Amino acid sequence: MPSIRSQLQQVPEWAHALTFLVVGLLGWYFLDDTWVRVLFLVTLYATLGMGLNVVVGLAGLLDLGFVAFFATGAYVVAIWGAPISPSVEGVVNYWVLLPMAVFIGAGVGMLLGLPVLPLRGDYLAIVTLGFGEIIRILALNMDDYTRGSSGIFALAKPDYGAGKIDHVGDFLIMILIAAMVVWFVTSRLRDSKVRRAWEAIREDEDVAQGMGINTTRYKLMAFAIGASIGALGGAIYAPFVDFVAPAQFGLIVSINVLALVIIGGMGNTSGVVVGSALLIGVPELLQFEETANLLAKFGWLRDGLNTVIDGFNAISFADLGKLPPSEEWGDKLALYRFIVFGALLVLVMVLRPSGLFPSRRRELEFQAEEPEPAGIA
């Protein structure tokens, strides 16, 4: 009997996208603002993950500086869309800035791609990591444009016929629409000859070049597409938080996006969404008071485990202490969530090295056995 995972992989891509959209709309309609904010962050990082999945999952280019493109989109909207911007007088309409941010992000991606074309593997990762830090430091020091560490606030909100988009639910609808557009574009790319060229480059660039594939063109295309999607996410994120500063664009953003792509399953958009829900949604939920209240109902489990711990302490020289009161579990999980979550991620990597929901091709690659070397006659 086929496993649940294999059955999910056989479901059409559009069905996964429709399910994601319906869940988002139901959350927007039924949940309060706190939960809607979590849905917004999950959808935002899923969108960023789809962009990085093009670069890492399809083209095989390990990019640790993805936050640079995210910051580019945010600062384009902030510099030209905030009344307090020190370098621009007046405010440009947001719907002009949004495509402008996407195109500038694509240009920055190509600017990064040109000098790193000869690099591969770890060397590429180190250079792109440095590029992400360069963008952050530039934003920190260019006071005449970015206001440095003070940041830019009071950004102009996107407007539409009936008013302005200034509520968390409105931004959720906005990021859902962006995610669906990105999902459609990346799914079409996976079904095109461009995907086959990227996969050839990912497997062996020298062989791909020998077969007549223009590796320079396709690598630059991957960087440009991934960067434009990252800038799109930044352009939506900036008015949502209404504040843009260099501290928001640290290395942790790139690590989070890369982790959700790897854990969810490289090459599979649905896996990226699952990875975003786990890596972004679960840590946010651990900090909710509702989580602590739910865990407080498991006091009976605490008493049973403490009995076992007391028995172990009695027959050994170690003192393991006791579990805290169950009403404090939520606070403790929120405090130590990165340790708990890190252990879970390691467990996933050991048990599912190809990710939770990888593309069928990637899963077969991990399952393939290495051929035994031919014996010497």
N, C-alpha and C positions, 0 to 999 in steps of 0.2 A: 504494500500500500504506500503511495507516495506521501512524503512528509508534508506538513503544513507549509513549510518554507518553499518547497518545490511547487506546491499548488499555487502559492502566492506569486511565484515567478512566472507562472503560466497565465496569470490575469493580464489583460491588455493594459498598456501604460496609461491610456486615457481613463480607465476605470480607477486606477490609483489616484490620478490627478483629481477626478471628480469626487472621490471619497474625501480627499484632503480639503477640497473646496467646501464640501457640505459640512464637514466637521468645523471648519473655521466659521462658516456662516451661522451654524447652530450655536457655537460659542459666543459669537457677537450678539446674538438675539437673546440668549437665555442667561448668560453669565454676567457677573458684575465687573466693574472696571479693573479690579485687581487681577482677576483671572484673564480678562481680555488682554491686559498688558503682557501676561505670560505667553498667550497665543501670538501676540504681535512679535515678541522676541524670538519665539520658535520659528515663526514663518520668515522673519528677517534672516536668521542664521541659515534656514533651509535654502533661501534664495542665494545667499552668499556661498553656501556649500555647492549649489548647482554650478555656480561660476567656477569655483576652484576645482570641481569635478571634471570640467573640461580640460583644465591644465594638467592636473595630477592623474585623474582616473583614465582619461582617454589618451592624452598626449604623453603621459609619463614624465612630466616636468615638475620636479619637486620644488614647489614655490612656498617659501616661508615668509614672504613679504607681502602677502595678500592684503594685509591691513593698509598698505600704502594706497591701494585703489579705493578702499572703503573711505579712507581719510580724504582722498582727492574729491570724491563726490560730495562729501559733507562740507568741505571747505568751499567748493564752488558755490553751493547753495548759501553758505553763511556769508561769504565775502560780498556776493552780489545781491543777497537777499535780506540783509539786516540793515536797519537805519543807522546803527552805530558803527558800521564798517569803516575803518580809517582810510581806506583806499578808493572807495567808490561812493559817489554822491547819488542819492536816490536809491530806490529799490526796484530791481528787475522782477517781472512777473515770474512766479514759481514755475509755471508750465513752460516757460522759455528756458529756465535754469535746469530743469530736469533732463531734457535731451542734451543740453549743453554739457552737463556733468557726465553723461554717458559717453559723449564723443571725446571729451577731454580725458576721461578715464581710459578709453581705448588708446588714445595717443600716448598716455603715460605708460600703458602696458607695452606698446611697441618700443617706446624709449628704453624700457627695462630690457626688452627682448633682444635688442640689437647687440649690446655688449656681452650678453651671456649666451649667445648662440653656440659658441664652441664648447661650453661647459655642460657637464652632465653630473648626475648623482649628487654626492655630498658637496662638491664644489658649487654646483648650481644652488643648492639649498643655502649654503653660507652666504653667497653673494646676494641672493634675494632677501635673506634675513637682514643683511646690512642695508639693503635698499629701503626696506620698511622702516628701519631706525633712522635713516637719512631723512625720509619724508617727515617723520615725527619731530626730529631736531630742527629741520627747516621751519616747520610750523611754530616751534617754540621760540625761534630766534628772529623770525621775520615780523617784528612788532608792527611795522608800517602796513602790513597786509592782514595779519592774523591776530593782532593784539597779544601775541605771545601766550604766556601761561594764564593770563587773565581770560582768554577765550572770547568768543563772540556769542552774544545772547540776543534775545528778543527778535528772533528771525521772523520774517513775514510768513504767515501760514498760507498753504495752498487754498485757493478759493475756487468755487464753482458757482453755478447760477443762483442757487438758493442761499449761499453763505460761504463760510470758511471751514476748512477741515482743521478743527482744533480740539477734537475729542478723541480719546484713545480708541473708541469704536470706529470712528471714521478712518483713523490711520490703519486699523486692522483691515478694513475693506480695501484700502489703498495698497497695502503690502500683499494682500491676497491676489489682487489683480496683477500686480507685478510678478508674483511667484508663478501664476498661471501662464503669463506671457513667456517668462524665462523657461518654464517647464516645456512649453510647446517648442520654443526655439531649440533647446538642447536635445529634445527628443527627435526633432527633425535632423539635427546634426548627426545623431547616433545612427540614423537610417540612411546616411548619405555616404558618398565616396570619401568625403573629408574624414569621417570617422575611421575608415579603413587606412587612410594615409597616416593619421595620428597613431593608430595602433601599430602600424609597421614601424614608425619612428620609435615608439615606446619599446618595442621588442628588440630592435637592432637598427640603430640609426644608419650605420655604415651600409648595411644590406639594403635598407630602404632607399638610400641615396643611389646605390648601384642599380637599383631597379627603375630609376628615373623619377623618383619622387623628389620634388623640390622641398627639401627639408627646411630651408630658411623660410620659405613662404608659409608653410604649414605651422611651424613653431611660432612665428610672429602672429599668425592668425589665432592660435590658441591663447597666447598671452593677451592679445587685443580683446578677444571675446570674453575671457575670464575677467579682465580688468574692467571692461564696460559693465558687466553684471555687478562686480564689486562696487563700482561707482554709483550704480543705480541704487543699491542698498544704502550707501552712505547718504545719497541725496534724499531718501525717504526718512532715514534715521535722524538727520539733523533737525528738521522742523518738529519731529516727534518729541525729542528731548529738549528742544528750544535752547540748546547750548552746545557749542562746539569748542573743544580745547584739546591741546596735544595729549593730555593725560588719558583721554578716552581711546587713544589709538596705539596702545602698547602691543608688545609681542603676543600677549595672551589672546588677543583677538584672532591672530593668524593661527595660533595653536588650537584654539577652540574650533575654528572652521576646518582645519586639516584633520583634527581628531574625529569630528562628526562624519567627514567623508570616509575616513579609513574604517571607523567602527561601523558605520551604517552599511558600507559596501561600495567600494570604488567602481565607477562605471554605471551605477544604477541610481537614478534619480529618486526612486521610492526609498532606497536604502539611506540616502542622504536625509530625507525627511524624518525617517525613524531615528537616525543618529542625532538630528537636531532636537527631537523630542526628548531623547534620553540625556544628552549632554547639556542642553540649555533648559529644558522644561523641568526635569526632575530636581536639579539643584535649587531652582526658584521655588518649587513647591515645598521643599524641605524647610524653607524659612517661614512658611505660612503658619499663623496661629492655629488655623484649622487642622494642619498636620499634627501639631502638638496635641490638640484635643482628641484627634483620632487615635494617636498612639497611647494616650492616657487610658483608653479603654482596655488596654492589654496588660493591666496590673497583675492579673493572674499569671501571665507568662513570666513577668519579672520575679514574682515570688517563687515560682518553680525553678527558674534558673539560679536564683540566689541560694536555694536549697542545695542544688547540685554543686555550686561553687563552694559553699560551706563544707560540704563533704570532701571535696578535693583539697581544700585548705587543711582539713583535719588530718589527712593521711600524707601530706607532703610538707616540705619546708617552705614552699612558695605561698605568698598571700596575694590572691588575685583581686581582693577587694570585693565590692558588691555593685550590682547594677544600680544606677540612680532611680529615684521614683519615676514611675511611668509618665507622669505629667511633665517631666523634664526631658523626655526622650527627644521631642521635637527640637528643643533648644540645643541639646547635645549634638544631634544629627546636623543641625544647621552650622554649628561651630566646627565640627570635624567632617563636614560633608566632602571636602576635597580628598581627605584620606580614604574615606569609605568609597567614594566614587573612583578614586585612582585604583583601589584594589579591584573593583568591579570591572574597570577597563582592562586591567591586566588579565583578569579571568577571561574576558571576551576575546582578547588577542590570542590567548593560549588555546582556547577551545574553538574559536572561529577566526583563524588568521586571515581569511578572505573577507571578513566583515559579516554582519548579521544578515544582510540581504544584498549580496553582491550580484552583479550581472552574471548571467549564465556562463558567458565566456570566461570571466575572471574566476568563477568557481571551478570550472573544468581545468583551468591552468593550475590552480593550487592542488587539485586532485591528481593531476597527471604525474606518473612516476618517472623518475629520471632513468633514462636508458642505461643499461649496464655497459661498461666499456668492453669492446671486442677483445677477446683473448689474443695473445701473440702466438702465432703458429710456431 
